[in-house]
Amino acid sequence: MKVKGFYTSAPSILSVGEEFTLKFKVLTEPHPVGWGCYVKPPTLNGLFNLSPRGIKYLDNVYDGDIEDVVIEIEGRKIKFSNYSGVFFGDKRRFGRVQGLRFNEPGIKFIRLIHPETGIETYSNPIIVEENPKYRIYWGDLHSQTFFSDGLRCPEELYTFAKEEAFLDFFSVSDHSEWITNRQWDYFCSVANDFNEQGKFATLIAEEWTDHKAGHRNIYYPDNTGRILRAGIDNIDTVYSVARKYGALVIPHHSANKIMGVNWNLSYDPQVEVLVEIYSVWGSSELGADEGNTRPIKAMGGEQKGQHVIDALNMGYRFGFVGGGDIHDGRPGDELHNKQEQPDDYKNLYRQGITAVKVKSIGRENIFNALYQRKCYATSNIKPILNFSINDVESGSILVNARKLHFEISGVSEVLFDRIVVMSDGKIYKSFNIKKNQFKIEFEQNYCGEQYFYVRVEREDGEIAWLSPIFMEV
């Protein structure tokens, strides 16, 4: 096997002089590794870890000899060779470069170079400030285990999310209909075991799998919650339990014909403040005939009237999250499109992730930021993005405005292509941007619009969706 590149991650926002760790893994061609998975204990060698969907667990981390990797940071070049694995005996090439810092404010990138092949990769963008008002953390809120129709056990998924996908927060949200009460206690315990204040946040979560009202994920703010099962608990019970626990209820793949959401059947604005706009299934934002480049194709394709813009046009106030809905055991770094079979899986898209804006990482902070819609969704990319109207931030409500001052900004390691402002189901403004940094400002009179949100498109086809600003008179 040969070196194919790097997968790298650095903090999105830092203060001047703050020490940080650059994390990366050396990539090779994806290959199946069988059922003896990496985390021990437990060892999973039995048929129980076979996928009912016919997918295999794939790995893509290089484990052979490698020359020193060159890390270029602000003109300085560092040679790195001190690799380590994730588990005992793991010889795969993971790099953790500690003690790095930036001594001047500004927008920064770190470059990794493999001298033998000339392959190079840039890190996600980093903004260095004197006194940051908030930090941006990245996570995946949606995944399945082998207890339902996925691969690998909860411990393995949490470990992968933290140590291999380099996420800041993660939730196992498995199909609760397949989980016993005792197993639910175990799921909660594992989530709590992996929750580390200041380092890595987890949320207790489950997926309520109802094909009539539509699938919902339920996220609890504390260290436990009640298991809910479609066929036993209806949508009114889901809402009632969520209100009792102060939980979040998030609909997903709403535009799908078979497993989507009929917006006319149910909505609770107290607990349903977010929608998963994108996952491996595709984007539920709007229809393919309206310019959606990643429409849902599997399971019967799209259903008119069930897109996110349909819900927003009905007055539903949803912020946006991106999720994996992964089944291949790789939360935050899926390889569905590398599967040999079945066709409906290898033809899926790159997964989604969610950015949240908080002062520090922790379960309470992440949950509260989600509840307040201080978040945006991406197709597993980490651009730093901001959107405001009259200094009111994305995800908030703007009251009694007559003149609207829009500000949209972003930075990415890949060039942006187009910035689209959407309002009331149609394009409000569109800007072609062939840069990796931009700031857009413009003014308009308020003409009775219900909401505004921003879609950001990059030259490589990847996308981000910034949560709406809702208008109130």
NORNORCOR-V178249 format. One record per pair of residues at least 24 apart in sequence whose C-alpha atoms are under 7 Angstrom apart, sorted by the first residue. I is the first residue (numbers start at 1). J is the second residue. D is the distance in whole Angstrom. If there is no record, write none. Layout:
<<I & J & D> <I & J & D>>
This chain:
<<1 & 28 & 6> <1 & 29 & 7> <2 & 28 & 6> <3 & 27 & 6> <3 & 28 & 5> <3 & 62 & 7> <4 & 28 & 5> <4 & 29 & 7> <5 & 119 & 6> <5 & 120 & 7> <6 & 121 & 6> <8 & 123 & 6> <9 & 123 & 6> <9 & 124 & 6> <9 & 166 & 7> <10 & 123 & 7> <10 & 124 & 7> <11 & 126 & 7> <12 & 125 & 6> <12 & 126 & 5> <12 & 127 & 6> <12 & 136 & 6> <13 & 126 & 6> <13 & 127 & 5> <13 & 128 & 6> <13 & 135 & 5> <13 & 136 & 6> <14 & 127 & 6> <14 & 128 & 5> <14 & 129 & 6> <15 & 128 & 5> <15 & 129 & 5> <15 & 130 & 5> <15 & 131 & 6> <15 & 132 & 6> <16 & 102 & 6> <16 & 103 & 5> <16 & 104 & 6> <16 & 105 & 6> <16 & 128 & 6> <16 & 129 & 6> <16 & 130 & 5> <17 & 101 & 5> <17 & 102 & 5> <17 & 103 & 5> <18 & 101 & 6> <19 & 99 & 5> <19 & 100 & 5> <19 & 101 & 5> <20 & 98 & 6> <20 & 99 & 6> <20 & 100 & 5> <20 & 101 & 6> <21 & 96 & 6> <21 & 97 & 5> <21 & 98 & 4> <21 & 99 & 6> <21 & 100 & 6> <22 & 96 & 6> <22 & 97 & 5> <22 & 98 & 7> <23 & 95 & 6> <23 & 96 & 5> <23 & 97 & 6> <24 & 94 & 6> <24 & 95 & 5> <24 & 96 & 7> <25 & 61 & 7> <25 & 93 & 6> <25 & 94 & 4> <25 & 95 & 6> <26 & 61 & 6> <26 & 62 & 6> <26 & 93 & 6> <26 & 94 & 7> <27 & 60 & 6> <27 & 61 & 5> <27 & 62 & 5> <28 & 60 & 5> <28 & 61 & 6> <28 & 62 & 5> <29 & 60 & 6> <30 & 58 & 6> <30 & 59 & 5> <30 & 60 & 4> <31 & 58 & 5> <31 & 59 & 6> <31 & 60 & 6> <32 & 56 & 6> <32 & 57 & 6> <32 & 58 & 4> <32 & 59 & 6> <33 & 57 & 6> <33 & 58 & 6> <33 & 59 & 7> <38 & 87 & 7> <39 & 87 & 6> <39 & 156 & 6> <49 & 146 & 6> <49 & 151 & 6> <49 & 152 & 6> <51 & 149 & 6> <51 & 150 & 6> <51 & 151 & 6> <52 & 149 & 6> <53 & 149 & 7> <54 & 341 & 7> <54 & 342 & 6> <55 & 328 & 7> <55 & 339 & 6> <55 & 341 & 6> <56 & 328 & 7> <57 & 328 & 6> <57 & 329 & 7> <61 & 92 & 6> <61 & 93 & 7> <62 & 92 & 6> <62 & 93 & 6> <63 & 91 & 6> <63 & 92 & 4> <63 & 93 & 6> <69 & 112 & 7> <69 & 113 & 6> <69 & 114 & 5> <69 & 115 & 7> <70 & 112 & 6> <70 & 113 & 5> <70 & 114 & 7> <71 & 111 & 6> <71 & 112 & 5> <71 & 113 & 6> <72 & 110 & 6> <72 & 111 & 5> <72 & 112 & 6> <73 & 110 & 5> <73 & 111 & 7> <86 & 163 & 7> <105 & 129 & 5> <105 & 130 & 7> <122 & 413 & 7> <123 & 413 & 7> <124 & 382 & 6> <124 & 383 & 7> <124 & 412 & 7> <124 & 413 & 6> <125 & 383 & 7> <125 & 411 & 7> <125 & 412 & 6> <125 & 413 & 6> <133 & 359 & 7> <134 & 357 & 6> <134 & 358 & 5> <134 & 359 & 4> <135 & 357 & 6> <135 & 358 & 5> <135 & 359 & 5> <135 & 360 & 7> <136 & 355 & 6> <136 & 356 & 6> <136 & 357 & 5> <136 & 358 & 6> <137 & 168 & 6> <137 & 355 & 6> <137 & 356 & 5> <137 & 357 & 7> <138 & 167 & 6> <138 & 168 & 5> <138 & 169 & 6> <138 & 353 & 7> <138 & 354 & 6> <138 & 355 & 5> <138 & 356 & 7> <139 & 167 & 5> <139 & 168 & 6> <139 & 169 & 5> <139 & 170 & 5> <139 & 353 & 6> <139 & 354 & 5> <139 & 355 & 7> <140 & 169 & 7> <140 & 170 & 5> <140 & 171 & 7> <140 & 323 & 5> <140 & 324 & 6> <140 & 331 & 7> <140 & 332 & 6> <140 & 353 & 5> <140 & 354 & 6> <141 & 170 & 5> <141 & 171 & 5> <141 & 172 & 7> <141 & 323 & 6> <142 & 171 & 6> <142 & 172 & 6> <142 & 173 & 5> <142 & 323 & 5> <142 & 324 & 5> <142 & 325 & 5> <143 & 172 & 5> <143 & 173 & 5> <143 & 174 & 6> <143 & 324 & 6> <143 & 325 & 5> <143 & 326 & 5> <143 & 327 & 7> <143 & 331 & 7> <144 & 172 & 6> <144 & 173 & 6> <144 & 174 & 5> <144 & 325 & 7> <144 & 326 & 6> <144 & 327 & 5> <145 & 174 & 6> <147 & 178 & 7> <147 & 179 & 7> <148 & 174 & 7> <148 & 175 & 6> <148 & 178 & 6> <149 & 327 & 7> <150 & 327 & 4> <150 & 328 & 6> <150 & 329 & 7> <151 & 327 & 6> <151 & 328 & 5> <151 & 329 & 5> <152 & 329 & 6> <154 & 190 & 7> <155 & 190 & 7> <157 & 329 & 6> <157 & 330 & 7> <157 & 331 & 7> <160 & 330 & 7> <160 & 331 & 7> <161 & 331 & 5> <161 & 332 & 6> <165 & 332 & 5> <165 & 333 & 6> <167 & 332 & 7> <168 & 200 & 5> <168 & 201 & 6> <169 & 200 & 6> <169 & 201 & 4> <169 & 202 & 6> <170 & 201 & 7> <170 & 202 & 5> <170 & 203 & 7> <171 & 202 & 6> <171 & 203 & 5> <171 & 204 & 7> <171 & 205 & 6> <172 & 205 & 6> <173 & 205 & 5> <173 & 206 & 4> <173 & 207 & 5> <173 & 217 & 7> <174 & 206 & 5> <174 & 207 & 5> <175 & 206 & 6> <175 & 207 & 5> <175 & 208 & 6> <175 & 209 & 6> <176 & 206 & 6> <176 & 207 & 6> <176 & 208 & 6> <176 & 227 & 7> <176 & 228 & 7> <176 & 229 & 6> <177 & 229 & 5> <177 & 230 & 7> <184 & 227 & 7> <188 & 223 & 7> <188 & 224 & 6> <192 & 223 & 6> <197 & 361 & 7> <197 & 362 & 5> <198 & 360 & 7> <198 & 361 & 5> <198 & 362 & 6> <199 & 361 & 6> <200 & 361 & 7> <200 & 362 & 7> <201 & 361 & 7> <201 & 362 & 5> <201 & 363 & 5> <202 & 363 & 6> <203 & 363 & 7> <211 & 258 & 7> <211 & 259 & 5> <213 & 261 & 6> <213 & 262 & 6> <213 & 265 & 6> <213 & 266 & 7> <214 & 259 & 6> <214 & 260 & 5> <214 & 261 & 4> <214 & 262 & 7> <215 & 251 & 6> <215 & 252 & 6> <215 & 259 & 7> <215 & 260 & 7> <215 & 261 & 7> <216 & 249 & 6> <216 & 250 & 5> <216 & 251 & 4> <216 & 252 & 6> <217 & 249 & 6> <217 & 250 & 5> <217 & 251 & 6> <218 & 247 & 7> <218 & 248 & 6> <218 & 249 & 5> <218 & 250 & 6> <219 & 247 & 5> <219 & 248 & 5> <219 & 249 & 7> <220 & 245 & 7> <220 & 247 & 5> <220 & 248 & 7> <221 & 246 & 7> <221 & 247 & 6> <221 & 364 & 7> <221 & 367 & 6> <239 & 268 & 7> <242 & 271 & 7> <243 & 271 & 7> <247 & 271 & 7> <248 & 272 & 6> <250 & 274 & 6> <250 & 275 & 5> <250 & 276 & 7> <251 & 275 & 5> <251 & 276 & 6> <252 & 276 & 5> <252 & 277 & 7> <253 & 284 & 6> <254 & 284 & 6> <254 & 306 & 6> <254 & 307 & 6> <255 & 284 & 5> <255 & 302 & 5> <255 & 303 & 5> <255 & 306 & 5> <255 & 307 & 5> <256 & 296 & 6> <256 & 301 & 6> <256 & 302 & 5> <256 & 303 & 6> <257 & 299 & 7> <257 & 300 & 6> <257 & 301 & 6> <257 & 302 & 5> <257 & 303 & 5> <258 & 299 & 6> <258 & 300 & 6> <261 & 306 & 6> <262 & 306 & 6> <263 & 306 & 6> <263 & 311 & 6> <273 & 317 & 6> <273 & 318 & 5> <273 & 319 & 6> <273 & 371 & 7> <274 & 318 & 4> <274 & 319 & 4> <274 & 320 & 6> <274 & 321 & 7> <274 & 373 & 7> <275 & 318 & 6> <275 & 319 & 6> <275 & 320 & 5> <275 & 321 & 6> <276 & 320 & 6> <276 & 321 & 5> <276 & 322 & 5> <276 & 323 & 6> <277 & 308 & 7> <277 & 320 & 6> <277 & 321 & 6> <277 & 322 & 6> <278 & 322 & 5> <278 & 323 & 6> <278 & 352 & 6> <279 & 322 & 6> <279 & 323 & 5> <279 & 324 & 5> <279 & 325 & 6> <279 & 351 & 5> <279 & 352 & 5> <280 & 324 & 6> <280 & 325 & 6> <280 & 326 & 7> <280 & 348 & 6> <280 & 349 & 5> <280 & 350 & 5> <280 & 351 & 4> <280 & 352 & 7> <281 & 348 & 6> <281 & 349 & 6> <282 & 349 & 6> <284 & 308 & 6> <285 & 309 & 6> <298 & 344 & 6> <309 & 425 & 5> <313 & 424 & 6> <313 & 425 & 7> <319 & 373 & 5> <319 & 395 & 6> <319 & 467 & 5> <319 & 468 & 6> <320 & 375 & 7> <320 & 376 & 5> <320 & 377 & 6> <320 & 465 & 7> <320 & 466 & 7> <320 & 467 & 5> <321 & 354 & 5> <321 & 375 & 7> <321 & 376 & 6> <321 & 377 & 5> <322 & 352 & 4> <322 & 353 & 4> <322 & 354 & 5> <322 & 377 & 4> <322 & 378 & 6> <323 & 351 & 7> <323 & 352 & 4> <323 & 353 & 5> <323 & 354 & 7> <324 & 351 & 5> <324 & 352 & 5> <324 & 353 & 7> <350 & 379 & 6> <350 & 380 & 7> <351 & 379 & 6> <351 & 380 & 6> <352 & 377 & 7> <352 & 378 & 6> <352 & 379 & 4> <352 & 380 & 5> <353 & 377 & 6> <353 & 378 & 6> <353 & 379 & 6> <353 & 380 & 5> <354 & 378 & 6> <373 & 467 & 7> <375 & 467 & 7> <376 & 465 & 6> <376 & 466 & 5> <376 & 467 & 6> <377 & 464 & 6> <377 & 465 & 5> <377 & 466 & 7> <378 & 463 & 6> <378 & 464 & 4> <378 & 465 & 6> <379 & 462 & 6> <379 & 463 & 6> <379 & 464 & 6> <383 & 410 & 7> <383 & 411 & 6> <383 & 412 & 5> <384 & 410 & 5> <384 & 411 & 5> <384 & 412 & 7> <385 & 409 & 6> <385 & 410 & 4> <385 & 411 & 7> <386 & 410 & 6> <394 & 466 & 7> <394 & 467 & 5> <394 & 468 & 6> <394 & 469 & 5> <395 & 467 & 5> <395 & 468 & 5> <395 & 469 & 5> <396 & 469 & 5> <396 & 470 & 6> <397 & 469 & 6> <397 & 470 & 5> <397 & 471 & 6> <397 & 472 & 7> <398 & 469 & 7> <398 & 470 & 6> <398 & 471 & 5> <398 & 472 & 6> <399 & 471 & 6> <399 & 472 & 5> <399 & 473 & 6> <400 & 472 & 6> <400 & 473 & 5> <401 & 446 & 7> <402 & 445 & 6> <402 & 446 & 5> <403 & 444 & 6> <403 & 445 & 5> <403 & 446 & 6> <404 & 443 & 5> <404 & 444 & 5> <404 & 445 & 6> <404 & 446 & 6> <405 & 442 & 6> <405 & 443 & 5> <405 & 444 & 7> <406 & 441 & 5> <406 & 442 & 5> <406 & 443 & 6> <407 & 440 & 6> <407 & 441 & 5> <408 & 439 & 6> <408 & 440 & 5> <408 & 441 & 7> <409 & 438 & 5> <409 & 439 & 4> <409 & 440 & 6> <410 & 437 & 6> <410 & 438 & 5> <410 & 439 & 7> <411 & 436 & 6> <411 & 437 & 4> <411 & 438 & 7> <412 & 436 & 5> <412 & 437 & 7> <414 & 458 & 7> <415 & 458 & 6> <415 & 459 & 6> <416 & 457 & 6> <416 & 458 & 4> <416 & 459 & 6> <417 & 457 & 6> <417 & 458 & 5> <417 & 459 & 5> <418 & 456 & 6> <418 & 457 & 5> <418 & 458 & 7> <419 & 455 & 6> <419 & 456 & 5> <419 & 457 & 6> <420 & 454 & 6> <420 & 455 & 5> <420 & 456 & 6> <421 & 452 & 7> <421 & 453 & 6> <421 & 454 & 5> <421 & 455 & 7> <422 & 452 & 6> <422 & 453 & 5> <422 & 454 & 6> <423 & 449 & 7> <423 & 451 & 6> <423 & 452 & 5> <423 & 453 & 7> <424 & 449 & 6> <424 & 450 & 6> <424 & 451 & 6>>
